[in-house]
């Protein structure tokens, strides 16, 4: 299962969102999440996940768990339930982590190969993830499919190095929701996308293509959001091959809270 997960695009993606309370993000949340990572590592668990923290929008962390199928997800959950040691460790970590959270939710998404463009299976050296969310108007799937094809063809022509993976939400949210994932090695790639790639895309479409592009968006897209996240090694449980390939993923102890100065401690006593 592990080898299949990391060498191919996951067909099923389970995404957990954790919204932290004010003042409970950063290293405080990193330390809490590292308990889950340590429990999985001690169990040598074969299912991996990637954690990331928000650089835009509400303060939150995302956790992406990859599966080849819904059956594989079921088998993984059943195996966790049967492992008393791992289950107990995850329960303890969950109770501690819950003290930091304002809310939590889960969504399940399925991969669409025909709507993706050179999606990346290996994210070892990636540091950021751009996630664009599109809500398609009910009854306008035909225009949406036509829009995606138009965009893919223009990027193939004008920006041949472009890449993304497209997933459709099937559980845990509103119907007609699609997520577009674009991974980046650095934020310099975001600069290039705005300053160089976007003009190339427009040029590849041409005047008639731009009009069709605008018409299809108006017809099919009810709303959209664009968010940026940074991968977080403290919150990620990844295979050993990733750690060997890039030091970024190697386990590092999250910093402990700074000790109060002796004078401050004495003053704080009743």
Secondary structure as GFF3:
##gff-version 3
##sequence-region A 1 270
A	DSSP	alpha_helix	2	7	.	.	.	ID=ss1
A	DSSP	beta_strand	12	20	.	.	.	ID=ss2
A	DSSP	alpha_helix	27	42	.	.	.	ID=ss3
A	DSSP	beta_strand	49	54	.	.	.	ID=ss4
A	DSSP	beta_strand	60	67	.	.	.	ID=ss5
A	DSSP	alpha_helix	70	82	.	.	.	ID=ss6
A	DSSP	alpha_helix	84	98	.	.	.	ID=ss7
A	DSSP	beta_strand	101	117	.	.	.	ID=ss8
A	DSSP	beta_strand	128	136	.	.	.	ID=ss9
A	DSSP	alpha_helix	141	158	.	.	.	ID=ss10
A	DSSP	beta_strand	164	171	.	.	.	ID=ss11
A	DSSP	beta_strand	177	184	.	.	.	ID=ss12
A	DSSP	alpha_helix	188	192	.	.	.	ID=ss13
A	DSSP	pi_helix	193	197	.	.	.	ID=ss14
A	DSSP	alpha_helix	198	220	.	.	.	ID=ss15
A	DSSP	beta_strand	221	231	.	.	.	ID=ss16
A	DSSP	three_ten_helix	233	235	.	.	.	ID=ss17
A	DSSP	alpha_helix	240	245	.	.	.	ID=ss18
A	DSSP	three_ten_helix	247	249	.	.	.	ID=ss19
A	DSSP	alpha_helix	262	268	.	.	.	ID=ss20
###
